[in-house]
Amino acid sequence: MIKYLLHLILLIMIAAFVGCSSNSKNTATYFGGKIINPKSKYVVLFAMDKVIDTLYLGKDHKFLGKLESANEGLYYFTHGNENQYIYLEPKDSLMLRLNTWDFDESIVFAGKGAERNNILIDCFLEEEKDNKMFYEFNKLSPNQFLRKTDSLLSLKEKTYKEYTKDHTEETKGFNNVLKVALTYPIFARIERYPIANVKYNHKTEFSTINNTFYKHRASVNINNDSLMYYQPYSKYVRNFLYNITYSLGHKPMTNEYSSGFTVDLLKTIKNKIKSEASKNAFLKQTVVSHFYEKSSCNANKEAFDTYFNLSTSAKDKAHVRQLLLDSKVLNKGLKMVDFTINDLTNGTHSIKKLIKNKNTFLLFWNPENTTPMYISSRINYLRRQFPDVQFIQIKIDGSVHDRIKHLDIKSQYFITANSEANNFLTSKMTRSIIINKQGIITNGFASISSKKLYSDLKQLSIPK
């Protein structure tokens, strides 16, 4: 505890120093702090999806950035494979301390702008704690569920009123963000309730829900571009879009989405989202994620044709076309081709030699699509469930430094730009390939997150 207080005092001293260096003529905004157990040599600061600055760590793992003309609003920073949001205003001197071993839970802010950012972190952590509680709530009837959420929203409203009363200097912009951080996670759970209720009660039909159940929609704006990259907001919008699509008459789907549902969802996005950039982002995320849920090389032609007709982003469409081209290479029933991979000592290996006479699951991964933490958790679980399957993780465009913690280092590899594997990974997107002992592909485009994966891996154990 004493060590923790010393770190906090240090942050306050740094913030005070930065504050003293500012005067009425200086409108610069400072963002810095200290990273405990750093995962890389820098922190990257973003506004929306644009990189604002790359802040390098010193020998003491401290960093400090100066923004000459920062606009008020939400930003986010990344370090290693983690990220978190902050709210900056001109003349702020925001300092943080975090330990990467417990990233979100360890973040403490000090300096000008600290109070507003500390309450945003509290909102984030509270939302994570609510997951277990809502698992039980989702089993309730619509009326019972709504009583629970109404009660929670009353508490959130009380928190909002108390904070704004005690912090009259806060801007309208921040107060709006705080309101979103407090209430939109609950709104998102209300929108998800119909499908969650079906799932957790093992039903085949939706419960009857009247319009008053969605009374929150009257106060919600789903077209706020400045918040589209803010997780509480974007999650609400996504759940809303799915719920609206289900209301068109689709039956509950808890494994993979039908082509008809995907087409209707794409059209719902087109009709409901006004911003071209946000619309294109939702369209791409939807068609790609639904393809991955199929965990197969077989793409829904109607869904992809609809996507190409609705999206106006040439860049996005080119990327999706590369994904489709990849899916047509190395299909089920073909002999696995040979290519080279490198281990984490930079030794080169032939994939054919590594998989010879072994049931094998190859995961080609990209941190832009899949986090190392998720891979570690998922692979360790699958390895316990299928001990007779060899699991190999291969980083796309990787290096000897791309080790995933808590996974066997002997099963971790990477491919360079010279590897023949790039011929079927042109999109650079995460892809899994399942191969039997005879070296025959049993699934050429499996997905590590798909429920279908279990049956695919079980098939490998059936004697031929």
N, C-alpha and C positions, 0 to 999 in steps of 0.2 A: 504493500500500500504506500509506504514511504517513497519507494522508487517511482511509483506511478505519479505521486504528487510532485516529485522533483521534475519529472518530464513535463507535467502540466505547467509548472512554474516557469520552466525553460521556454515553453511555447509562448506564455504570456509575456516574458521578457523580450523575446524576438518580436512579437507583435507590437509591443510598446516601442521598441527601437524603430521599427518600420513606420509606426504612427508618428513618432517624433520627427522623422525625416520628411514627413509630408507637411505642407502648409496650405493655406487657402488658395495659392496659385497652382498647386499640384493636384491634378485630377487623376493621377495614376492609381491603378488598382494592383494590389500585391496578393499573390497566392503562393504559399510555401508550406514548409513543415519538415517533418522527419519521418522516414520509413524504417521501421524495425524489421529485420530479416528481409531485406529487399529481394525481389525476384528478377529485377533488371536494373539497369543503370540510369533509368529515367522515368519520369511521369509525363504523360501526354494529356494536355488540356483540350477539350472539344467544346464547340458551341454548335448545337444541332449535330450534324454529321461532319462538320468541318474542323480540321485540326487548327487550333489557335496558337499553341506553343508546345515545344518539347523541352521539358525542364530536367536537366541532368543532376544527378545526385553527387554531392561532394564526398570526400573521404569519410565524413561522419554521417553519411546517409541523409544529409539535409539538402533541401532544394528551395529555391526562391525564384519566382517569376514576377515580372513587372509588365502590366498591360497599360499602355499609354492612354487608350481611349476605349475602355471596356463598356459595352452596353449592359444595362441592367437586365438580368434574367437568369434562366437556368443554364448551367454548364455541366459537363461531367468530365471526370479525369479517369485515366486508366493507368494501372501499374501491374505488370505481369499479365495475367489473364483475368483480373478483377477490375471492376469499375464502380464508381459511385457519383451521385449528383451533388452539385453545390449551387447555391444561389448567390450571385455576385452583383454588387452595385459599385458605381464609381467611388473611388477613395477608400474602398474596403482594404483591409490588411488581414486577410484570412489565413491563419496558420492551422495546420492539422498535425496530428500524430496518429500513426496507425501501425499495427503489427500484422504483417501479411499472414501469419499463422491463424489469425482470427479476424479477418479483414474488416467486415462491416461492424462487428460487435466492438472492435477496439478503437474505432475512430473517435477522436475527441478534437473539437475545434476551439481555438482561442483567437483573440484579436477582434478587430472591428468586423462585424458580420457573423461572429461566432454563434450568437444566440439563435438566429434564424436557421442556421445550418445544423445546429445541434437538435433543434426540434424536428427538422426534416429527417434526420437520421433516426430519431426516436420513432417517428411515424413509420419509417421503413421497417424497423425491427419489430414494432408492434404488429404490423401486417404479416410478417413472417410467423409470429407466434399464433396468429389467428387460424393458421392452416388446420391444426389439429381440432380446434373448436368447431370449425365449419364442416369438418368431416362428419360430425354428429348432427349439426344443424341441417345438412343437406338431406338427411333421412326423414325430416319432419314434413308434415303437410304444408301446403302453401301458406295458410293462415298462421300456423305456428312458426314457420320460418320467418315470415314478415314481422311478427312480433319481436323475434330475436334481433333482426337487423334494425328495426325501428329503435329498439333499446340501445343498441350499439351506436347508431347514428346520433342519438341524443347525447351520449357521452362525448362523441367526437365534436359535436356542436358546442358543448360546454368547454372543451379544451380550446377550441378555436376562439370563442368569445373571451375566455380568460387571457389567452395570449395576446390577442389584439387590444384588449383593454389595458394590459400592462406594458404594451409596446406600441404606443400611439405613433411612434416615428416610422413604423414600417409602411412601405409603399403599398398602393393598391395592387401592383403587380405581384409582390410577394404574398400578400394576403390571399390572392386568388390561387397561387400555387399551394399555399398551406391548406386551403380548403380542399383542393384536389387531393393532396397527400393524405388528408384525414378521411375523406368521404368516398372518393372514387374506388378504392379497393373494395369497399362494401357494395357500392353500386355494381361493380364488376361481378361480385359473387351473386348478386340478385339476378343479373342477366344470365349467369351460368347455371342457376338453380335448376331449371327444367331438365337439362341433360344430366346434371350431377345427381338429382333425385332419382332419375331412372337408373343410373349406374349403381348407386349405393344401395338401392332397394331391389335391384335385380328385376326391374320391370321391363315391359316391352312397349308401353304406351306412356305418353306424357300425362301428367296430372292436369286437371282443368284449372286454368289460371285466369282470373279476370283482369281487366285493364288497370285497376287500382294497385295491383301488385307492382306495376312499373311507374308509379307516381313520380319517382325521381327523374324520369326522362324530361319532365317539364322544365327542370332547372339545369339540364346538361347540354353542353355544346360539344358536338363531336367533330367540329371543324376548326379547332384551335391549332394552327400550324406550329406555333412556338412550343407546344406541349407534346407534339406527336412522338418525340424521342424520350419522353418522360414515362417510365414504366407504369406507374399507377394510372396514367391517362391512356396510354396506348393499349394496355390490357383491358381497360373498360371498353374502349372503342371496338377492339377485336371481339370481345364477348358479346357486345351489342349486335355486331354484324352477323355473328353466327346465330344468335337467338332470333333475329329478324328473319334470317333465311329458313330456320326451322319452322317458323310460323307460317311459311308459305305452303305447308302441308307435308313436309318430309317427316318420315318416321325416325325415331332415335337411332343414332349410329355411334357405337362406342369403340369400334375397332378401326375401320377405315371408312372414308367418306365415299359415297357413290359418285359416279361421274355427273349425274343430274344435280346432286347437292353442290358439288364444286362449281358447276356452271352457274347455278342460281346465286351462290355466294359471290362469285366474281361480278355478276350483274348487280348484286346488292351493293358491293363496294363502289362500283361505277356510279350508281344512283345516289348513294348517301354521302360519299366523301367528295368534297368540292375541290380541295387543293390537288393540283396535278401531281406534285411530288409525292404527297402522302398517298394518293390514290394508286400511283404506280408502285410504291413500296408495298402496300397491302396486297395488290394484285400479284406481285412476284412472290411474296412470302407465302401466299395462299396456295398458288399452283405448285410451287416447289415443295412445301411441307406436305401437301396431300399426296404428291408423287412419292415422297419418302415413306409415308405411312403405308403405302401399298407394298413396300419392300420387295420390289420386283422390277425387272426390265420393261415390263409392259406398261406403257404410258396411256392414260386416257386421252385419246385423240381429240374428242369434243372439248374437253376441259382446256387442253393446251391451245386448240384453235381459238376458243373464246378468249383466252388470255392474250394471244397475239393480236386479236381484233380490238381489245379494249385498252391495252397498255399503249402509252405514247412515248415510252422510253426506249430509244433504239439501243442504248447500252444494256439495259435490263434484258431486252428481248434477245440480243446477241448472246448474252450469258446463258439464258435459258435454252437457247438452241444448242449451245455447246454441251449442256447437260444432257439433252436428248440424244445428241450424237454419241456421247459417252455410253449411254444406256444401250446403244445398239451394238456395242463391242463387248465381247466376252459374255455371251448369253448362256443360259442353262443348257447343259448337254454337250458343250464344247470342251475340248482338252485345254487345260490351263497353259497359257503361253509362258515362256521364260523371260525374266528380266532381272536386273541386278538391284539390290538394296544394300544400304550401308548400316552397320551396327554403330553403337555409340562410342566405339573406339576407332571408327572410320574404316573398319574392315569391310570388304566387299563380299557379297554372297549371292549365289544363284537361287532364285525363289523355287525353282524345280527341285533343287537338292534339299531345301528346307522343308518342303511339303511332302517329299517322297514317302509313300506308304502311311501317311497321316491324315486323319480328318482335320481340316484346317479352316479357321475363320480369319480372313485378312481384313483388317480395318485400315483404310487409307484415310488419314484425318487432317483437317485443316482447322486451326483455332478460330477462324472466322465463322465456322459452322458448328463446331463442337468444342466444349471446354475440356481441358485435361482432367479437371475434377470429375466431370460427368463420365468421361471415358474410364477413369480409374475405378469409380464406383461400379459402373456397369460391367466392365470386363471381369473384375474380381467376383462379382455375383455370377456371371455366366460361367466362369471357370469352375466355380463350386458346383453349379448345376450340371455341367457337362465336362467331367474330368477327362474324358477320352478325346476331347477336341483340343487341338493346338490353336491358341489365340496369339496372333501376331499383329502388333500395332506399327503402322508405317506413317511417319509424318511426311506430308506433301511439301516439297521445297524445304526440307529440313536441314539440320546440322547436328553435330555431336552434342550440342548443348540442349537439344529438345527432349530431355528426359521427362516422363510423366512420373511424378512421385507416387509411391505406394503401389507401383506395378513392377513386376519382375523386369529388371533391366535387360535380361537376356532375350526377352521377347519384343524389345523395342528397336525399331530401325527407322531409317529415313531414305527418301529418294532425292537425288540431285537432278539438275536440269538435263543430265545426260542419260538418265535411266529410260529404258524402253517403256516403263510403266506410264510415262507421260502421254503415250499414245491413246490410253483409255481414261485419262484424267485431265483432259484439256480444259474442263471447266474449273479445275482445282477444288471441286467440292467433295466433301466427305463421301466415301463409298465403301461398302463392305462386299466381299466376295467369299462365298462358301464353296469349299472344294472337298470331295471325298477322297478316300485312300487311293483310289485309282487315278487321281489327278483330274477328275471330271468335275466341271463346275455344276453345282446343284442350285445355286442362286447367284446370278451375276451382278445384281444390284440390290443387296440386302440393306436394311437400315438397322442400326444398333438400337434405336428407340422403338422399333415396331414390335407389336405383340406377335406378329407372324414369325418373328425370329425364332421363338421357342420351338414351333413345329418344324421349322427348317433344320434346326440343330438336332432335334430328336431323330429326324430321318437319317442322319448320318450314322446313328447307332444301330439301325436296323440291318441285320445281316443280309448281304446281297447274294 
